[in-house]
Amino acid sequence: MTQLPRHLLAWIAIPLMAAGLAACGRGSEPGTAGEPPLGQYRAVLSVAGGDLPFGLELTRENGVLVAWLINGPERVRVPDVQLDGNHLTMQMPGYPHRLDARFVDARFEGTVEFLRPHGVIRSVRVVAMPGQGWRFFPKPEAEPRDFSGRWALTFRDKDGHENAAIAELTQTGYEVTGTVLRASGDDRYIAGEARGDTLFLSRFDGGSAYLYLGRLGSDGTLSGDFHTGGGSHETWSGRRDANAKLEDQMLMTVLQPGVRRLEFTFPDLDGSPVTFPGSRFAGKVALITIGGSWCPNCHDEAVFLRQLLASRRADGLEVIQLMFEYTPDFASASAAARSFAQKFSIDYPVLIAGTTSDDDVLKKLPQIKVFAAYPTLFVIDRKGTIRRTYAGFSGPATGAHYEEQNQELTAFVDSLLKEPG
């Protein structure tokens, strides 16, 4: 595929360098000597592909400092923010990630620490400049190419493995927003700019950090590179396709031959064992979801499940969250899962089931033969029979897909609630 030229890749580093040089000469402005200023910041993570920008806003609500992470139309509130002199720390809501920076030379400089599998901590440099609202470039190009529409894409990793995806992009002038849908769920809200025949998109909402760089060829092929804050890299390419579809979610998870039930016992966040099936769940319709605090699509799913349960608990619905975290240490895993549960005010069982490593899902739930994605949802009827499985979850960034998915699942749950026990 066509790689981005070096001079285009360098473009995304120029704005940050220029902003940093300019900041060195503003020592007399507010915030350079005393407390850092509140308001809007242009924040940038440094990943292998270049600068990964996102919006950051610091403000006070009833005298309490909070932060907002901004990606296109999405604003994610970060309540756990501490500012001690020039030292800023932010614990990302529901995620085991943390920002630690100091205000030096009229800007914040520091790191975002990402928890990775096996408990590995990956530190990524972050710089945030106050008073800047632009994302990739301070001066947009007047007449960029049109990147709007539905794109059928293929992503390829370093080992040559391929995965299908669909990008749905909206463009207004040079501004581009949208998402990338995958079989495992969507990439949530991404935002950026079109510059000539080149596309720049990014996202950091406290969870994953994604950078997309693409070029539109004269033959209509869109191709480029995909980098993450976790250090992974893939290439991708594709074309517009209004009829592009992904694999059916209900066909991705495979149970062992003859298996129609789930059975397990896992500890809750306080270490007390919870067994399914058990007396609490007898005669109930149960939604059992496999996820983790690190999983952005699991965050979107949790919002939906909590709302669905609140409206149908009296009719006999139960929800159980099985958490597979990055670390085998129970204290660390339960702390991450507790933060996740608190973010969404979850009032159903959240159990520590295992880790994301070494096919642990298949070991802890031997009834499953093929596990495809986090989250995976099992819909179980009043008799304890698995009636459907759904791999992945499309969040609100997918618009109509999100609404259709939720309506279909809600209707199916309602049909099961009407069945006799």
FENSUL-V808869 format. One record per residue. N is the residue number from 1. OMEGA is omega in radians with two decimals (* if undefined). Layout:
BEGIN
N	OMEGA
N	OMEGA
END
This chain:
BEGIN
1	-3.11
2	3.08
3	3.08
4	3.10
5	-3.11
6	-3.11
7	3.08
8	3.08
9	-3.13
10	-3.12
11	-3.02
12	3.05
13	-3.06
14	-3.10
15	3.14
16	3.13
17	-3.13
18	3.14
19	3.14
20	3.12
21	3.14
22	-3.09
23	-3.10
24	-3.13
25	-3.07
26	-3.05
27	-3.10
28	-3.10
29	3.12
30	3.08
31	-3.10
32	-3.12
33	-3.12
34	-3.12
35	3.13
36	-3.11
37	2.99
38	3.13
39	-3.01
40	3.09
41	2.90
42	-3.11
43	-3.08
44	2.97
45	3.13
46	3.11
47	-3.05
48	-3.12
49	-3.13
50	-3.11
51	3.07
52	-3.05
53	2.99
54	3.13
55	3.11
56	3.08
57	3.05
58	-3.12
59	3.08
60	3.07
61	-3.06
62	3.09
63	-3.10
64	-3.13
65	3.04
66	3.10
67	3.06
68	3.04
69	-2.94
70	3.07
71	-3.09
72	-3.11
73	-3.06
74	3.03
75	-3.11
76	-3.11
77	3.10
78	-3.08
79	-3.07
80	-3.09
81	3.09
82	3.08
83	-3.11
84	-3.04
85	3.11
86	-3.06
87	-3.11
88	3.00
89	3.12
90	3.00
91	-3.04
92	-3.01
93	3.10
94	-3.13
95	3.10
96	-3.11
97	-3.01
98	3.02
99	3.13
100	-3.06
101	3.07
102	-3.13
103	-3.08
104	3.11
105	3.03
106	3.06
107	3.03
108	3.04
109	3.14
110	-3.11
111	2.86
112	-3.14
113	3.12
114	3.01
115	-3.09
116	3.12
117	-3.09
118	3.11
119	-3.14
120	3.09
121	3.08
122	-3.14
123	3.14
124	-3.11
125	3.08
126	3.05
127	3.14
128	-3.11
129	-3.13
130	3.00
131	-3.12
132	-3.10
133	-3.12
134	-3.04
135	-3.13
136	-3.03
137	-3.14
138	3.14
139	-3.10
140	3.05
141	-2.99
142	-3.03
143	3.11
144	3.04
145	-3.13
146	3.13
147	-3.07
148	3.07
149	-3.12
150	-3.04
151	3.01
152	-3.03
153	2.98
154	3.08
155	-3.11
156	3.11
157	-3.05
158	3.14
159	3.11
160	3.11
161	-3.07
162	3.07
163	3.13
164	3.10
165	3.08
166	3.05
167	3.05
168	-3.00
169	3.04
170	-3.09
171	3.03
172	-3.03
173	3.12
174	-3.10
175	-3.11
176	3.06
177	3.10
178	3.10
179	3.03
180	3.12
181	3.07
182	3.12
183	-3.12
184	-3.07
185	-3.09
186	3.12
187	3.13
188	-3.01
189	3.05
190	-3.06
191	3.12
192	-2.97
193	2.95
194	-3.14
195	-3.03
196	3.11
197	-3.05
198	-3.09
199	3.13
200	-3.14
201	-3.13
202	3.09
203	2.83
204	-3.10
205	-3.09
206	3.11
207	3.14
208	3.06
209	-3.05
210	3.05
211	3.12
212	3.07
213	-3.08
214	3.08
215	3.13
216	-3.11
217	-3.13
218	3.13
219	3.12
220	3.11
221	3.06
222	-3.08
223	-3.13
224	-3.04
225	-3.14
226	-3.13
227	3.11
228	3.07
229	3.09
230	3.07
231	-3.13
232	-3.12
233	3.04
234	2.95
235	-3.12
236	3.09
237	3.12
238	-3.10
239	3.06
240	3.12
241	-3.09
242	-3.08
243	-3.11
244	3.12
245	3.10
246	3.12
247	3.12
248	-3.13
249	-3.05
250	-3.14
251	-3.00
252	3.14
253	-3.09
254	3.07
255	3.06
256	-3.13
257	3.10
258	-3.11
259	3.09
260	-3.08
261	2.99
262	3.06
263	3.13
264	2.96
265	3.13
266	3.12
267	3.01
268	-3.04
269	3.10
270	3.11
271	3.14
272	-3.08
273	3.05
274	-3.08
275	3.00
276	-0.06
277	3.14
278	-3.05
279	-3.13
280	-3.01
281	-3.09
282	3.11
283	-3.13
284	2.90
285	-3.06
286	2.99
287	-3.12
288	-3.06
289	3.09
290	-3.11
291	3.12
292	-3.11
293	-3.10
294	-2.95
295	-3.12
296	3.14
297	3.07
298	3.07
299	3.12
300	-3.14
301	-3.10
302	3.10
303	-3.13
304	-3.07
305	3.14
306	3.13
307	3.13
308	-3.13
309	-3.11
310	-3.08
311	-3.04
312	3.11
313	-3.13
314	3.13
315	3.09
316	3.12
317	3.04
318	3.08
319	3.05
320	3.12
321	3.07
322	-3.05
323	3.00
324	-3.00
325	-3.09
326	-3.07
327	3.10
328	-3.13
329	-3.04
330	-3.11
331	3.14
332	-3.13
333	-3.12
334	3.09
335	3.10
336	-3.14
337	3.11
338	3.08
339	3.08
340	-3.11
341	3.14
342	-3.14
343	-3.06
344	-3.13
345	-3.10
346	-3.13
347	3.05
348	-3.04
349	3.02
350	-2.99
351	3.09
352	-3.00
353	-3.10
354	-3.13
355	3.12
356	-3.00
357	2.92
358	3.09
359	-3.06
360	3.10
361	-3.12
362	3.12
363	-3.09
364	3.11
365	-3.03
366	3.07
367	-3.11
368	3.11
369	3.13
370	3.08
371	-2.95
372	-2.96
373	2.89
374	-0.11
375	2.93
376	-3.04
377	3.04
378	3.10
379	-3.00
380	-3.06
381	-3.05
382	3.13
383	3.10
384	-3.11
385	3.06
386	-3.10
387	3.11
388	2.96
389	3.09
390	3.08
391	-3.13
392	3.12
393	3.10
394	-3.08
395	-3.06
396	3.11
397	-3.10
398	3.03
399	-3.07
400	3.11
401	3.13
402	-3.12
403	-3.12
404	3.12
405	-3.09
406	3.12
407	-3.13
408	-3.13
409	3.12
410	3.14
411	-3.14
412	3.09
413	3.12
414	3.13
415	3.11
416	3.12
417	3.12
418	-3.14
419	3.10
420	3.13
421	*
END
